[in-house]
Amino acid sequence: MPSIETVTDWYDRSAAGYDAGHLATQRKYIVIEKSLRSLLARGRVLDLGCGTGRLLNVSNEERVVGIDLSIEMLRLAKRKSASIARADGHHLPFASGSFDAVIAAQGVIRYMEARHAFGEIARVLKAGGRCAVHQFGRGLSIRQVLGRKQEPIDEFALLDVEDLARPARHAGLRVHEVELFRSIRRYPYALRMHPKLPSRLSDALWNHCVLHLHKPHAT
């Protein structure tokens, strides 16, 4: 795992052309992030790793707070929302029970120590609060499935959703739903894996997942 300083420096240097350079890939996130965007209307919301403020722009309301470590990314996000802060997801500068929902898009958890990050998410969520976390997976291409092509392994991508769910449960969060997607080059740019699809096939093909969690009420 790269250091926080290394990741922050990369995003600082990439900020100026980040949105323009990702226009072509944003179409798939309209599909993949639909459930994350739906949480933006759920009271007070924390956007963990807000980047240039894509989702802040969708919400257009100050009750959605965005945090990031990259100062240059936050400069761009500030044009879309006044409610931003430079903060580390391992040490959230908010009181316990401050938010009704937390969203983490673009695989931001891959740069963090998951147990610690989910512990902070659980802390700042209200009882009954919701969380949606997007992460990348190592889905195989058709050529890879047929053994005709080898590609470099993305060390940050998931092999198993359980590797994301396990630290979330350890933090006291409960898994509500798992969405698995396969991104494609043409419309609709991302296909959701059908729940009845054989697990062996689904596990080989998905390359994006959204893990939905909730913080249970005290018993």
C-alpha positions as CSV (number, residue, x, y, z in Angstrom):
1,M,0.0,0.0,0.0
2,P,1.5,3.4,-1.0
3,S,1.9,6.0,1.7
4,I,-0.7,8.7,2.2
5,E,1.9,11.3,1.2
6,T,2.5,9.4,-2.2
7,V,-1.2,9.2,-3.0
8,T,-1.9,12.8,-2.0
9,D,1.0,14.1,-4.1
10,W,-0.3,12.1,-7.1
11,Y,-3.7,13.6,-6.9
12,D,-2.4,17.1,-6.3
13,R,-0.4,16.8,-9.5
14,S,-3.3,15.3,-11.4
15,A,-6.0,17.7,-10.2
16,A,-5.9,20.3,-13.0
17,G,-6.7,17.9,-15.8
18,Y,-8.5,15.2,-13.7
19,D,-12.1,15.8,-14.8
20,A,-11.2,16.4,-18.4
21,G,-9.1,13.3,-18.6
22,H,-11.9,11.1,-17.2
23,L,-14.8,12.3,-19.2
24,A,-15.0,9.1,-21.3
25,T,-15.0,6.9,-18.2
26,Q,-17.6,8.9,-16.3
27,R,-20.5,7.4,-18.3
28,K,-20.2,4.1,-16.5
29,Y,-20.3,5.8,-13.1
30,I,-23.7,7.1,-13.9
31,V,-24.9,3.5,-13.6
32,I,-22.5,2.3,-10.9
33,E,-22.9,5.2,-8.6
34,K,-26.7,5.5,-8.8
35,S,-27.2,4.1,-5.4
36,L,-24.5,6.3,-3.9
37,R,-26.2,9.4,-5.4
38,S,-29.5,8.3,-3.9
39,L,-28.0,8.6,-0.4
40,L,-27.2,12.3,-1.0
41,A,-30.8,13.1,-0.1
42,R,-30.6,11.3,3.2
43,G,-30.1,14.1,5.7
44,R,-26.5,15.1,6.5
45,V,-24.1,13.2,4.3
46,L,-20.3,12.7,4.3
47,D,-18.5,12.3,0.9
48,L,-15.3,10.5,1.9
49,G,-12.6,11.3,-0.7
50,C,-14.7,13.8,-2.6
51,G,-12.0,14.6,-5.1
52,T,-13.0,17.4,-7.5
53,G,-16.5,17.3,-6.0
54,R,-18.4,15.3,-8.7
55,L,-21.0,14.1,-6.2
56,L,-21.1,17.4,-4.3
57,N,-22.1,19.0,-7.6
58,V,-24.9,16.4,-7.9
59,S,-26.3,17.3,-4.5
60,N,-25.8,21.1,-4.7
61,E,-26.6,21.4,-1.0
62,E,-24.3,22.4,1.8
63,R,-25.5,19.6,4.1
64,V,-23.3,17.2,2.1
65,V,-19.8,17.6,3.4
66,G,-16.8,16.5,1.3
67,I,-13.4,15.6,2.6
68,D,-10.2,14.8,0.8
69,L,-6.4,14.9,1.5
70,S,-5.5,16.6,-1.8
71,I,-5.5,20.4,-1.5
72,E,-5.6,20.8,-5.3
73,M,-8.6,18.5,-5.6
74,L,-10.4,20.5,-2.9
75,R,-9.7,23.8,-4.7
76,L,-11.8,22.4,-7.6
77,A,-14.4,21.0,-5.2
78,K,-14.8,24.4,-3.5
79,R,-16.3,25.7,-6.7
80,K,-19.2,23.3,-6.3
81,S,-19.7,23.3,-2.5
82,A,-18.6,25.4,0.5
83,S,-18.8,22.4,2.7
84,I,-15.4,20.8,2.2
85,A,-12.5,20.1,4.4
86,R,-9.0,18.6,4.2
87,A,-9.1,15.5,6.4
88,D,-7.8,12.0,6.7
89,G,-10.4,9.2,6.6
90,H,-8.5,7.5,9.4
91,H,-9.1,10.4,11.7
92,L,-12.4,12.1,10.8
93,P,-12.7,15.6,12.4
94,F,-16.4,15.1,13.2
95,A,-18.3,14.2,16.4
96,S,-19.7,10.7,16.8
97,G,-23.2,10.3,15.2
98,S,-22.8,13.4,13.0
99,F,-24.1,11.9,9.7
100,D,-27.1,10.1,8.4
101,A,-25.1,8.6,5.5
102,V,-21.5,8.2,4.3
103,I,-20.5,7.6,0.7
104,A,-17.1,6.5,-0.6
105,A,-16.8,6.6,-4.4
106,Q,-14.0,5.8,-6.9
107,G,-12.5,3.0,-4.8
108,V,-11.1,5.5,-2.2
109,I,-11.0,2.8,0.5
110,R,-8.2,1.0,-1.4
111,Y,-5.8,3.6,-0.3
112,M,-6.7,3.2,3.4
113,E,-6.4,0.7,6.2
114,A,-9.9,-0.7,5.9
115,R,-10.6,-1.7,9.5
116,H,-9.5,1.8,10.7
117,A,-11.5,3.5,7.9
118,F,-14.7,1.6,8.6
119,G,-14.2,2.2,12.3
120,E,-14.3,5.9,11.7
121,I,-17.3,5.6,9.3
122,A,-19.2,3.6,12.0
123,R,-18.3,6.2,14.6
124,V,-19.6,9.3,12.7
125,L,-22.7,7.5,11.5
126,K,-25.9,7.9,13.5
127,A,-27.6,4.7,14.6
128,G,-29.6,3.5,11.6
129,G,-27.4,5.4,9.3
130,R,-26.4,4.1,5.8
131,C,-23.1,3.8,4.0
132,A,-22.3,2.9,0.4
133,V,-18.7,2.1,-0.7
134,H,-17.6,1.6,-4.2
135,Q,-14.5,-0.5,-5.0
136,F,-12.8,-1.9,-8.0
137,G,-12.6,-5.7,-8.7
138,R,-10.2,-7.9,-10.8
139,G,-12.8,-9.0,-13.3
140,L,-11.4,-11.0,-16.2
141,S,-11.7,-10.1,-19.8
142,I,-13.1,-12.6,-22.2
143,R,-9.6,-13.1,-23.6
144,Q,-8.3,-13.8,-20.1
145,V,-11.1,-16.3,-19.5
146,L,-10.1,-18.1,-22.7
147,G,-6.5,-18.0,-21.6
148,R,-5.4,-15.9,-24.6
149,K,-4.3,-12.8,-22.8
150,Q,-2.4,-11.9,-19.7
151,E,-2.7,-8.5,-18.1
152,P,-0.9,-6.8,-15.1
153,I,-2.7,-7.4,-11.8
154,D,-4.1,-4.3,-10.0
155,E,-2.9,-4.9,-6.5
156,F,-5.6,-2.6,-5.1
157,A,-8.5,-4.3,-6.8
158,L,-10.7,-6.9,-4.9
159,L,-10.7,-10.6,-5.6
160,D,-13.6,-11.1,-3.2
161,V,-16.2,-8.7,-1.9
162,E,-15.8,-10.4,1.5
163,D,-12.4,-8.7,1.7
164,L,-14.3,-5.4,1.9
165,A,-17.3,-6.7,3.9
166,R,-15.2,-8.3,6.7
167,P,-13.5,-5.1,8.0
168,A,-16.9,-3.3,7.8
169,R,-18.5,-5.9,10.0
170,H,-15.6,-5.8,12.3
171,A,-16.4,-2.1,12.8
172,G,-20.0,-3.0,13.8
173,L,-21.6,-2.2,10.4
174,R,-24.0,-4.7,8.8
175,V,-24.1,-5.6,5.1
176,H,-27.4,-4.5,3.6
177,E,-26.8,-5.3,-0.1
178,V,-24.0,-5.9,-2.6
179,E,-24.1,-4.7,-6.2
180,L,-21.7,-6.2,-8.7
181,F,-21.1,-4.5,-12.1
182,R,-19.2,-5.2,-15.3
183,S,-18.1,-2.1,-17.1
184,I,-18.3,-2.3,-20.9
185,R,-17.2,0.1,-23.8
186,R,-20.6,0.8,-25.2
187,Y,-24.0,1.9,-23.9
188,P,-25.1,1.4,-21.1
189,Y,-21.3,1.3,-20.2
190,A,-21.9,-0.8,-17.1
191,L,-24.0,-3.9,-16.6
192,R,-25.2,-5.1,-13.2
193,M,-24.7,-8.7,-12.5
194,H,-28.0,-10.5,-12.1
195,P,-28.5,-12.0,-8.6
196,K,-29.3,-15.4,-10.2
197,L,-26.2,-15.5,-12.3
198,P,-24.0,-18.5,-11.3
199,S,-21.6,-17.2,-8.7
200,R,-18.5,-18.7,-10.4
201,L,-19.3,-16.7,-13.6
202,S,-20.3,-13.5,-11.7
203,D,-17.1,-13.7,-9.6
204,A,-15.0,-13.9,-12.7
205,L,-16.6,-11.1,-14.5
206,W,-17.4,-8.2,-12.1
207,N,-15.0,-5.4,-11.9
208,H,-16.9,-2.9,-9.8
209,C,-18.8,-3.4,-6.6
210,V,-20.9,-1.2,-4.3
211,L,-21.2,-2.5,-0.8
212,H,-24.2,-1.1,1.1
213,L,-24.0,-1.0,4.9
214,H,-26.0,0.2,7.8
215,K,-25.2,1.0,11.4
216,P,-27.7,-0.9,13.6
217,H,-29.6,0.7,16.4
218,A,-28.4,-0.1,19.9
219,T,-30.1,-3.1,21.5
